[in-house]
């Protein structure tokens, strides 16, 4: 199979479907989207909010895991990513969280012209709308700024289901000097607050890029979406002088190879794990129009030459920042956390009752189907976003981190992170509490008939730098993912102090006195400092927010793409996904990714794909 489109988009995920929908608003623009997963949009698991965790146990999860983490007792960390139309927006917990304005303004400090909080706000407004009922706004005492939202297809709603201890969370954090935030949905997140979710206000079903951008537009004759299409590599033409040119994409379905061509551009939107993998595997053929030649051609790739040489891949473009690395700001990053688990005192209950009591599960399902209510209508996460100064000894940690010489990773991003440590408007730790049991190293399974609450401190701006690289020339082999988790004392101490504070919130506050029966994890392992540190290193987890493996930075700073998301050294190749984020933003990622995808495809800005296409047409 060969065909030609104007644009070929690799990945029908959070960003890819946004770009596809916006580009095909112009009927003359032909777009093809290649998605390795299937269309599961209308399955219960992908549409009913409370069933979301089931997606992590199915083929809708890529099933990535890290290499053994040497600073975390060789723990192998799970890195779930959504596989199917909608990508991780189809499989996540639907949280819509923006980072503080100062974090988005830091993009310009890195020399990225046109990337700042005002620009991000423009695309938050374009992508999102607000649907809080007057009753819920009044009940929760919220003060949303409606000017921060528009009429976009990603709708912000509040949980329909409210647990019996939600208000206790607010009270408990207030006992620890953390105030209630009435407008966290706007991005200034410091304080405690209730989650806002991408859930439809009428149907109570998940909103993903598949439901919001693809479903309303899938009838368009100029939009082709191919599912079950596993991309092998990007087709590069190096036969002419100058930069290699991205001409098309090779993909496989059912063991057969196919090739689609892009007359204008290839847009890589495969996410922070597979974007660097595809770049490293990508190459050219001599006779690009003949599939037979494609099958026999030597592999050529884009990335760090030393990595490609290991697998006999000739380097077309030497970009050391691809998938990298411990020595630069263009590394694999994820938010890190450690879970604490608490047994609830009856009559308080959590989602665990649906696991213990089949009749209750059926009743909750019927309640959702008939009334769009009940436990399955939401994932009512409770949050606290905390600056370093709120942690015991936080100021000592700050002074140490600011004065510390970070050696080879002492770069512009490190300097920005050091500045944030002294800013009480920039969160360093997130507290997240979810209404179900989470397995831990001390208790891998729940007890039947019991309800649990799980909570985690989350390290929002780690100084550790990891990497993602191929381990084989086989595109179906998962890449090596090394987070270098807790490889420095600052990250370790901040997360440890966060864990100590969250334990205090649940076990030493008046608010939770009649809610918590006992601490299940870390439990007795946390009775000593040595035991607690062992628990944290052994039980470390990612929070499923990978980014930064193809960073938008200056090329001399080992960047991979420029401020227009174009890959350095390659013509007609652009990256639009979380891999281009140059630093870890202090928020869950999907709202930011929606915004950058809208920016990429906005025909009113000089950064857009459409404008570039018009330049191609006019010969400029």
C-alpha positions as CSV (number, residue, x, y, z in Angstrom):
1,X,0.0,0.0,0.0
2,X,1.3,3.4,-1.0
3,X,-0.6,6.7,-0.9
4,X,0.2,10.4,-0.8
5,X,-1.2,13.0,1.6
6,X,-0.2,16.6,2.5
7,X,0.5,15.6,6.0
8,X,1.2,12.3,7.7
9,X,0.8,12.3,11.5
10,X,2.5,9.6,13.5
11,X,0.3,8.9,16.5
12,X,-3.4,9.4,17.0
13,X,-3.0,10.4,20.6
14,X,-3.5,13.5,22.7
15,X,-1.6,15.9,20.3
16,X,-1.9,14.0,17.0
17,X,-5.7,14.1,16.8
18,X,-5.8,17.8,17.7
19,X,-3.4,18.6,14.8
20,X,-5.4,16.3,12.4
21,X,-8.7,18.0,13.2
22,X,-7.4,21.5,12.9
23,X,-5.5,20.9,9.6
24,X,-8.5,19.3,7.9
25,X,-10.7,22.3,8.6
26,X,-9.2,23.3,5.3
27,X,-10.9,21.0,2.8
28,X,-7.9,21.2,0.4
29,X,-5.5,19.7,3.0
30,X,-5.2,15.9,3.0
31,X,-4.2,14.3,6.3
32,X,-3.3,10.8,7.3
33,X,-3.0,9.7,10.9
34,X,-1.2,6.4,11.8
35,X,-2.2,4.9,15.1
36,X,-0.7,1.6,16.4
37,X,-3.7,0.9,18.7
38,X,-7.4,0.5,17.9
39,X,-10.4,2.7,18.2
40,X,-11.8,1.8,21.7
41,X,-13.5,5.2,22.2
42,X,-17.0,3.7,22.9
43,X,-16.0,0.8,25.1
44,X,-17.1,1.1,28.8
45,X,-13.5,1.2,30.0
46,X,-12.6,4.1,27.8
47,X,-15.8,6.1,28.3
48,X,-16.9,5.5,31.9
49,X,-14.6,7.5,34.1
50,X,-14.6,5.2,37.1
51,X,-13.4,2.3,35.0
52,X,-10.3,4.0,33.8
53,X,-7.8,1.9,35.8
54,X,-8.9,-1.2,33.8
55,X,-7.3,0.3,30.7
56,X,-3.9,-0.1,32.3
57,X,-4.4,-3.9,32.5
58,X,-5.3,-4.3,28.8
59,X,-3.9,-4.0,25.3
60,X,-4.8,-0.3,25.6
61,X,-1.6,0.1,27.6
62,X,1.8,0.0,25.8
63,X,3.2,-1.7,29.0
64,X,6.5,0.1,29.1
65,X,8.8,-0.3,32.1
66,X,12.1,1.2,33.2
67,X,15.5,-0.3,33.5
68,X,16.4,-1.3,37.1
69,X,16.9,2.0,38.9
70,X,20.2,1.8,40.7
71,X,19.5,4.6,43.2
72,X,16.1,3.0,44.1
73,X,17.1,-0.5,45.1
74,X,17.0,-1.6,41.4
75,X,13.3,-1.1,41.3
76,X,11.7,-1.5,37.9
77,X,9.1,1.2,37.5
78,X,6.0,0.9,35.3
79,X,5.5,3.6,32.7
80,X,1.9,3.2,31.4
81,X,1.0,4.9,28.1
82,X,-2.3,4.8,26.3
83,X,-2.4,2.7,23.1
84,X,-5.4,3.5,20.9
85,X,-7.1,6.6,19.4
86,X,-6.8,9.3,22.0
87,X,-3.5,7.9,23.3
88,X,-3.0,8.7,27.0
89,X,-6.0,11.1,27.0
90,X,-8.0,7.9,26.4
91,X,-6.4,6.0,29.3
92,X,-5.5,8.6,32.0
93,X,-7.4,9.8,35.0
94,X,-8.8,12.8,33.1
95,X,-7.2,15.5,35.3
96,X,-7.0,19.0,33.7
97,X,-4.3,20.9,35.5
98,X,-2.3,23.9,34.2
99,X,1.1,25.0,35.6
100,X,1.7,28.4,37.1
101,X,2.3,31.3,34.6
102,X,5.9,31.6,35.7
103,X,6.7,28.1,34.4
104,X,5.3,28.8,31.0
105,X,7.2,32.2,30.9
106,X,10.4,30.2,31.5
107,X,10.2,28.9,27.9
108,X,11.2,32.4,26.7
109,X,14.1,32.4,29.1
110,X,15.4,29.5,27.2
111,X,15.4,31.5,24.0
112,X,12.1,30.1,22.7
113,X,10.5,33.2,21.1
114,X,6.7,33.2,21.2
115,X,6.4,30.7,24.0
116,X,5.2,32.2,27.3
117,X,2.2,32.2,29.6
118,X,0.2,34.6,27.4
119,X,0.6,32.3,24.4
120,X,-0.3,29.2,26.4
121,X,-3.3,31.0,27.9
122,X,-4.5,31.7,24.3
123,X,-4.5,28.0,23.5
124,X,-5.9,26.9,26.9
125,X,-8.8,29.2,26.0
126,X,-9.0,27.7,22.5
127,X,-8.9,24.1,23.6
128,X,-11.0,24.3,26.8
129,X,-14.3,25.4,28.1
130,X,-15.7,25.6,31.7
131,X,-18.9,23.8,32.8
132,X,-19.2,24.3,36.5
133,X,-22.8,24.4,37.8
134,X,-23.7,27.5,39.9
135,X,-24.7,25.1,42.7
136,X,-21.3,23.2,42.8
137,X,-19.4,26.5,42.5
138,X,-21.3,27.9,45.4
139,X,-21.0,24.7,47.5
140,X,-17.2,24.5,47.1
141,X,-16.7,28.2,47.4
142,X,-14.9,28.4,44.0
143,X,-14.0,31.5,42.2
144,X,-13.1,30.5,38.7
145,X,-12.0,33.2,36.2
146,X,-14.1,32.6,33.2
147,X,-11.8,34.7,31.0
148,X,-9.3,31.8,31.3
149,X,-11.7,29.5,29.3
150,X,-13.3,29.6,25.9
151,X,-15.6,27.4,24.0
152,X,-13.1,24.6,23.3
153,X,-14.0,20.9,23.0
154,X,-12.1,19.9,26.2
155,X,-14.7,20.6,28.9
156,X,-13.7,21.2,32.5
157,X,-16.2,19.7,35.0
158,X,-16.2,19.0,38.7
159,X,-16.7,15.4,40.1
160,X,-20.3,14.3,40.2
161,X,-19.4,11.8,43.0
162,X,-18.2,13.3,46.3
163,X,-16.7,11.1,49.0
164,X,-17.6,11.5,52.7
165,X,-14.1,12.7,53.5
166,X,-13.5,15.3,50.8
167,X,-13.9,18.2,53.1
168,X,-11.8,16.5,55.7
169,X,-8.9,16.8,53.2
170,X,-9.2,20.5,53.0
171,X,-9.4,20.8,56.8
172,X,-6.4,18.5,57.4
173,X,-4.2,20.5,55.0
174,X,-5.3,23.7,56.7
175,X,-4.2,22.3,60.0
176,X,-0.7,22.0,58.4
177,X,-0.7,25.6,57.1
178,X,-1.9,24.8,53.5
179,X,-4.8,27.0,52.5
180,X,-7.8,26.2,50.3
181,X,-7.3,27.4,46.7
182,X,-10.6,28.7,45.1
183,X,-9.2,29.2,41.6
184,X,-6.6,26.4,41.0
185,X,-8.2,25.5,37.7
186,X,-6.5,28.7,36.3
187,X,-3.0,27.4,36.9
188,X,-2.0,29.1,40.1
189,X,-2.2,25.8,42.0
190,X,-0.6,26.5,45.4
191,X,-2.9,25.2,48.1
192,X,-5.5,22.4,48.5
193,X,-8.3,21.9,46.1
194,X,-10.7,19.5,44.4
195,X,-9.9,18.1,41.0
196,X,-11.4,19.3,37.7
197,X,-11.9,16.7,35.0
198,X,-12.3,16.3,31.3
199,X,-15.7,14.7,31.6
200,X,-18.8,15.6,29.6
201,X,-21.2,17.6,31.7
202,X,-24.3,15.8,30.2
203,X,-23.3,12.2,29.5
204,X,-20.7,12.0,32.3
205,X,-18.4,10.2,29.9
206,X,-14.6,10.7,29.4
207,X,-13.5,13.5,27.1
208,X,-10.4,12.6,25.2
209,X,-8.8,13.9,22.0
210,X,-10.6,11.0,20.3
211,X,-14.1,12.2,21.5
212,X,-13.4,15.9,21.3
213,X,-11.3,16.2,18.1
214,X,-11.7,13.0,16.0
215,X,-15.3,11.9,16.5
216,X,-17.0,15.2,15.4
217,X,-14.7,15.3,12.3
218,X,-14.2,11.7,11.3
219,X,-16.6,12.1,8.4
220,X,-14.3,14.5,6.6
221,X,-13.2,13.2,3.2
222,X,-9.8,14.8,3.6
223,X,-9.0,12.9,6.9
224,X,-7.8,9.3,6.8
225,X,-7.1,7.5,10.1
226,X,-5.4,4.1,10.0
227,X,-5.5,2.1,13.2
228,X,-3.4,-1.0,14.0
229,X,-0.6,0.8,12.1
230,X,2.7,0.4,13.9
231,X,5.3,2.9,12.6
232,X,8.7,1.4,11.7
233,X,10.5,4.6,10.7
234,X,10.3,7.9,8.9
235,X,11.3,7.8,5.2
236,X,14.1,10.3,4.6
237,X,15.4,11.3,1.2
238,X,19.1,12.2,1.2
239,X,19.7,12.1,-2.5
240,X,19.7,15.8,-3.0
241,X,22.2,18.4,-1.6
242,X,21.2,20.0,1.7
243,X,19.3,18.5,4.6
244,X,17.6,15.2,4.4
245,X,13.9,15.5,3.6
246,X,11.1,13.6,5.5
247,X,9.1,12.2,2.6
248,X,6.9,9.6,4.2
249,X,6.4,7.0,6.9
250,X,6.8,3.2,6.9
251,X,4.4,1.3,9.0
252,X,3.3,-2.3,9.6
253,X,-0.1,-3.9,9.9
254,X,-0.5,-7.7,10.4
255,X,3.1,-8.3,9.5
256,X,3.0,-6.4,6.2
257,X,4.9,-3.3,5.5
258,X,3.3,-0.2,3.9
259,X,4.4,3.3,3.0
260,X,2.6,6.6,3.0
261,X,4.1,9.7,1.6
262,X,3.8,13.3,2.8
263,X,3.8,16.0,0.2
264,X,4.2,18.7,2.8
265,X,5.3,17.4,6.2
266,X,5.6,14.5,8.5
267,X,4.4,15.3,12.0
268,X,5.8,13.1,14.8
269,X,3.3,12.9,17.7
270,X,4.2,9.5,19.2
271,X,4.8,10.7,22.7
272,X,7.9,11.0,24.9
273,X,8.7,7.2,24.7
274,X,8.3,6.4,21.1
275,X,9.1,9.7,19.5
276,X,12.9,9.3,20.2
277,X,12.6,5.6,19.3
278,X,11.2,6.4,15.9
279,X,13.8,9.1,15.3
280,X,16.6,6.7,16.1
281,X,15.2,4.1,13.7
282,X,14.4,6.5,10.9
283,X,16.2,6.5,7.6
284,X,15.9,6.8,3.8
285,X,15.8,4.7,0.7
286,X,17.5,5.2,-2.6
287,X,14.4,4.5,-4.6
288,X,11.7,5.9,-2.3
289,X,8.8,5.1,-4.6
290,X,9.6,1.4,-4.8
291,X,8.5,-0.7,-1.8
292,X,10.9,-3.4,-2.8
293,X,13.8,-1.1,-2.4
294,X,12.4,0.0,1.0
295,X,12.5,-3.6,2.3
296,X,16.2,-4.1,1.3
297,X,17.7,-0.7,2.2
298,X,20.2,-0.2,4.9
299,X,18.9,1.5,8.1
300,X,19.7,5.2,8.8
301,X,18.6,7.2,11.7
302,X,18.4,10.5,13.6
303,X,20.0,10.8,17.0
304,X,23.2,10.4,19.0
305,X,25.8,8.7,16.7
306,X,27.2,6.5,19.5
307,X,23.8,5.0,20.2
308,X,23.0,4.4,16.5
309,X,26.4,2.8,15.9
310,X,25.7,0.1,18.4
311,X,22.9,-1.2,16.2
312,X,24.5,-0.7,12.8
313,X,22.3,2.3,12.0
314,X,24.1,4.9,9.9
315,X,23.6,8.5,11.3
316,X,21.7,10.8,8.9
317,X,21.5,13.6,11.4
318,X,23.6,13.7,14.5
319,X,21.3,15.1,17.2
320,X,22.7,14.2,20.6
321,X,19.6,15.4,22.4
322,X,17.3,12.7,21.0
323,X,16.1,10.6,23.8
324,X,18.8,12.0,26.0
325,X,20.3,12.4,28.5
326,X,22.0,12.5,31.8
327,X,24.3,15.3,30.7
328,X,21.8,17.7,29.2
329,X,18.4,19.3,29.7
330,X,16.8,17.2,27.0
331,X,16.4,14.1,29.0
332,X,13.6,11.7,29.8
333,X,11.7,13.1,32.8
334,X,8.7,12.0,34.7
335,X,7.1,13.0,38.0
336,X,8.1,10.6,40.7
337,X,6.0,9.6,43.7
338,X,5.7,7.1,46.6
339,X,2.4,5.7,47.7
340,X,0.9,5.8,51.2
341,X,-2.2,3.7,51.8
342,X,-4.8,4.0,54.6
343,X,-7.7,1.8,55.6
344,X,-10.9,3.8,56.1
345,X,-13.0,3.6,59.2
346,X,-16.6,2.6,58.4
347,X,-19.0,4.0,57.3
348,X,-16.5,5.8,55.1
349,X,-16.0,3.9,51.8
350,X,-14.1,4.0,48.6
351,X,-14.2,2.5,45.1
352,X,-12.9,-0.8,46.7
353,X,-16.5,-1.7,47.7
354,X,-17.2,-2.4,44.0
355,X,-14.4,-5.0,44.1
356,X,-15.6,-6.6,47.3
357,X,-19.3,-6.6,46.5
358,X,-20.4,-7.6,43.0
359,X,-24.0,-6.5,43.6
360,X,-22.7,-3.1,44.6
361,X,-20.7,-3.0,41.4
362,X,-23.8,-3.8,39.3
363,X,-25.8,-1.1,41.2
364,X,-23.2,1.5,40.6
365,X,-23.0,0.6,36.9
366,X,-26.8,0.9,36.6
367,X,-26.7,4.2,38.4
368,X,-24.2,5.5,35.9
369,X,-26.1,4.2,32.9
370,X,-29.5,5.4,34.0
371,X,-28.7,8.6,35.9
372,X,-25.0,9.4,35.0
373,X,-24.3,9.5,38.7
374,X,-22.4,7.5,41.4
375,X,-18.9,6.3,41.9
376,X,-18.3,5.5,38.2
377,X,-19.1,9.0,37.1
378,X,-15.8,10.5,38.3
379,X,-12.3,9.9,39.7
380,X,-12.6,12.4,42.6
381,X,-8.9,13.1,43.2
382,X,-8.0,15.5,46.1
383,X,-5.0,17.7,45.6
384,X,-2.5,19.8,47.5
385,X,0.3,21.7,45.6
386,X,3.0,22.9,48.0
387,X,6.1,25.1,47.7
388,X,9.4,24.0,49.2
389,X,9.0,26.3,52.2
390,X,6.0,24.3,53.5
391,X,8.2,21.2,54.0
392,X,10.1,20.7,57.3
393,X,13.6,21.8,56.5
394,X,12.6,23.0,53.1
395,X,14.6,26.2,53.4
396,X,17.8,24.3,54.2
397,X,17.2,22.1,51.1
398,X,16.6,25.1,49.0
399,X,19.9,26.8,50.1
400,X,21.8,23.6,49.4
401,X,20.3,23.1,45.9
402,X,20.9,26.8,45.0
403,X,24.5,26.7,46.1
404,X,25.2,23.2,44.7
405,X,27.3,22.8,41.6
406,X,25.4,20.3,39.4
407,X,28.4,19.5,37.3
408,X,27.7,18.6,33.7
409,X,24.0,19.2,34.0
410,X,24.5,22.8,35.1
411,X,22.6,24.4,32.3
412,X,19.8,26.9,31.7
413,X,17.1,24.6,32.9
414,X,18.9,23.8,36.2
415,X,19.2,27.6,36.8
416,X,15.5,28.1,36.2
417,X,14.7,25.2,38.6
418,X,17.0,26.8,41.2
419,X,15.1,30.1,40.9
420,X,11.8,28.4,41.5
421,X,13.0,26.9,44.8
422,X,12.7,30.4,46.4
423,X,9.4,31.2,44.8
424,X,6.3,30.3,46.9
425,X,4.1,30.5,43.9
426,X,5.8,27.6,42.2
427,X,4.9,24.2,43.6
428,X,7.6,21.6,44.3
429,X,5.5,18.8,45.8
430,X,2.0,17.7,44.8
431,X,-0.2,15.7,47.1
432,X,-2.7,13.5,45.3
433,X,-5.3,11.3,47.1
434,X,-7.4,8.8,45.2
435,X,-10.3,6.7,46.4
436,X,-9.1,3.2,46.0
437,X,-6.4,0.7,47.1
438,X,-3.0,1.0,45.4
439,X,-0.6,-2.0,45.8
440,X,2.7,-1.3,47.7
441,X,5.7,-3.3,48.6
442,X,4.4,-3.9,52.1
443,X,0.8,-4.8,51.1
444,X,0.4,-5.9,47.4
445,X,-3.3,-6.8,47.8
446,X,-6.2,-5.3,49.6
447,X,-8.3,-7.1,52.2
448,X,-11.8,-8.2,51.1
449,X,-14.5,-6.0,52.6
450,X,-12.2,-3.1,53.4
451,X,-12.1,0.3,51.8
452,X,-8.9,2.3,51.3
453,X,-7.6,5.7,50.5
454,X,-4.3,6.0,48.7
455,X,-2.2,9.1,48.6
456,X,1.2,10.1,47.2
457,X,3.6,13.0,47.4
458,X,4.8,13.8,43.9
459,X,8.1,15.4,43.0
460,X,7.2,18.0,40.5
461,X,10.6,19.4,39.4
462,X,13.2,16.6,39.8
463,X,16.8,17.4,39.0
464,X,17.4,13.9,37.8
465,X,17.8,13.3,34.1
466,X,17.0,10.1,32.4
467,X,17.0,8.7,28.8
468,X,15.1,6.7,26.3
469,X,17.0,4.8,23.6
470,X,16.5,1.9,21.2
471,X,17.7,-1.5,22.3
472,X,17.1,-3.2,18.9
473,X,16.5,-2.3,15.2
474,X,13.1,-4.1,15.6
475,X,10.5,-1.3,15.9
476,X,8.3,-3.7,18.0
477,X,11.0,-4.0,20.7
478,X,10.4,-1.6,23.6
479,X,13.2,1.0,24.1
480,X,15.3,1.2,27.2
481,X,13.8,3.7,29.7
482,X,16.1,5.0,32.4
483,X,14.7,7.6,34.7
484,X,17.9,7.9,36.8
485,X,15.4,8.2,39.6
486,X,16.6,9.7,42.9
487,X,20.2,10.0,41.6
488,X,20.7,13.1,43.7
489,X,20.2,13.9,47.4
490,X,17.9,16.9,46.7
491,X,15.3,14.9,44.9
492,X,15.5,12.2,47.5
493,X,15.1,14.5,50.5
494,X,12.3,16.5,49.0
495,X,10.2,13.4,48.2
496,X,11.1,12.0,51.7
497,X,9.9,15.1,53.4
498,X,6.8,15.1,51.3
499,X,6.1,11.5,52.4
500,X,6.5,12.5,56.0
501,X,4.1,15.4,55.7
502,X,1.4,13.4,53.9
503,X,1.6,10.7,56.7
504,X,1.2,13.5,59.2
505,X,-1.9,14.8,57.3
506,X,-3.6,11.4,57.6
507,X,-2.5,10.2,61.0
508,X,-2.0,13.3,63.2
509,X,-4.7,15.7,62.2
510,X,-8.0,16.2,63.9
511,X,-9.8,16.3,60.6
512,X,-9.0,12.7,59.7
513,X,-9.3,11.4,63.3
514,X,-12.6,9.5,62.7
515,X,-11.9,8.7,59.0
516,X,-8.6,6.7,59.1
517,X,-8.7,3.3,60.8
518,X,-4.9,2.7,60.3
519,X,-2.0,3.3,58.0
520,X,-1.4,0.2,55.8
521,X,1.7,1.5,53.9
522,X,4.4,2.2,54.8
523,X,3.0,1.1,58.1
524,X,5.6,-0.3,60.6
525,X,8.2,0.0,57.9
526,X,8.0,3.7,58.5
527,X,8.6,3.6,62.2
528,X,12.3,4.4,61.7
529,X,14.0,6.8,59.4
530,X,16.0,3.9,57.9
531,X,12.9,1.9,57.3
532,X,11.1,4.8,55.7
533,X,14.0,5.5,53.4
534,X,14.1,1.9,52.4
535,X,10.3,1.9,51.7
536,X,10.7,5.0,49.5
537,X,13.5,3.7,47.4
538,X,12.0,0.3,47.0
539,X,8.4,1.5,46.4
540,X,9.1,4.4,44.1
541,X,6.7,4.9,41.2
542,X,6.2,7.2,38.2
543,X,3.1,9.4,38.0
544,X,2.8,8.7,34.2
545,X,3.9,12.1,32.9
546,X,6.9,11.4,30.7
547,X,8.4,14.3,28.6
548,X,11.5,16.0,27.4
549,X,13.1,13.4,25.1
550,X,13.2,15.7,22.0
551,X,13.4,19.0,23.7
552,X,12.6,22.4,22.1
553,X,15.9,24.2,22.7
554,X,18.6,25.8,20.7
555,X,20.6,23.3,18.8
556,X,23.9,24.3,20.4
557,X,22.3,23.5,23.7
558,X,21.6,20.0,22.4
559,X,18.0,20.7,21.4
560,X,16.1,18.6,19.0
561,X,13.5,21.0,17.7
562,X,13.3,24.8,17.2
563,X,10.6,27.1,18.5
564,X,8.4,26.1,15.5
565,X,8.8,22.4,16.5
566,X,10.9,21.6,13.4
567,X,13.5,18.9,13.8
568,X,17.0,20.4,13.4
569,X,18.8,19.2,10.3
570,X,15.8,17.6,8.6
571,X,13.4,19.3,6.3
572,X,9.6,18.7,6.5
573,X,9.7,17.0,9.9
574,X,8.1,18.4,13.0
575,X,7.4,17.0,16.5
576,X,4.2,17.9,18.3
577,X,3.9,16.1,21.6
578,X,5.2,16.2,25.2
579,X,8.7,15.1,24.2
580,X,9.5,18.7,23.1
581,X,8.8,20.2,26.6
582,X,12.3,21.4,27.7
583,X,11.5,21.0,31.5
584,X,9.1,19.2,33.7
585,X,6.1,21.5,34.2
586,X,4.5,21.4,37.7
587,X,1.2,19.9,36.5
588,X,-0.3,16.9,34.9
589,X,0.5,17.1,31.3
590,X,-2.7,16.7,29.1
591,X,-3.9,20.4,29.4
592,X,-0.4,21.6,28.3
593,X,-0.2,19.1,25.5
594,X,-3.6,20.1,24.1
595,X,-2.4,23.8,24.2
596,X,0.8,23.1,22.3
597,X,-1.0,21.0,19.7
598,X,-3.5,23.9,19.2
599,X,-0.6,26.3,18.8
600,X,1.1,24.1,16.3
601,X,-1.9,24.0,14.1
602,X,-3.3,27.5,14.5
603,X,-3.3,29.1,11.0
604,X,-3.2,32.6,12.6
605,X,0.3,32.2,14.0
606,X,3.7,32.1,12.2
607,X,4.5,28.9,14.1
608,X,1.7,26.9,12.5
609,X,1.9,24.0,10.1
610,X,-0.7,25.6,7.8
611,X,1.4,28.7,7.4
612,X,4.4,26.5,6.5
613,X,2.3,24.7,3.9
614,X,1.3,28.0,2.4
615,X,5.0,29.0,2.1
616,X,5.6,25.7,0.3
617,X,2.8,26.5,-2.1
618,X,4.1,30.0,-2.9
619,X,7.7,28.8,-3.3
620,X,8.9,30.9,-0.4
